[in-house]
Amino acid sequence: MTMPPDSDKPLRNLDDWDAFVEARYPEPGRKAKEDYRNYDAPARDSVREFYRLNHRHQTYDFVQTKKRVFPPRTPPDDRAGGNGISEHAG
């Protein structure tokens, strides 16, 4: 895909948004064949290394430790013990 120059940087002007979106997400059928991923090509070395390290270091103990450090969020209904509407509202 052909991207505008400096596509990884914020837009200089909000008026550039439409042109950015059009370049980033072309209409169906307008994307060049070479812009699609080639699944027959070998994986890049950086991708291969990323997965190798993940498989090596993300052990059961590692995941359990992260779950303790970053507990799952509780939905608002469960925290309030009610319908999710704050008793202090209104």
Number of C-alpha atoms within 10 A of each C-alpha: 13 10 12 11 7 8 12 8 7 8 12 8 7 9 9 10 12 10 11 16 10 11 16 14 13 13 9 6 7 8 14 10 10 8 9 9 8 10 7 6 7 8 11 8 8 9 9 11 12 10 10 11 10 10 10 8 11 11 11 8 10 10 12 12 12 10 11 9 9 9 9 8 7 9 9 13 12 10 11 13 9 11 11 12 11 11 9 5 5 4
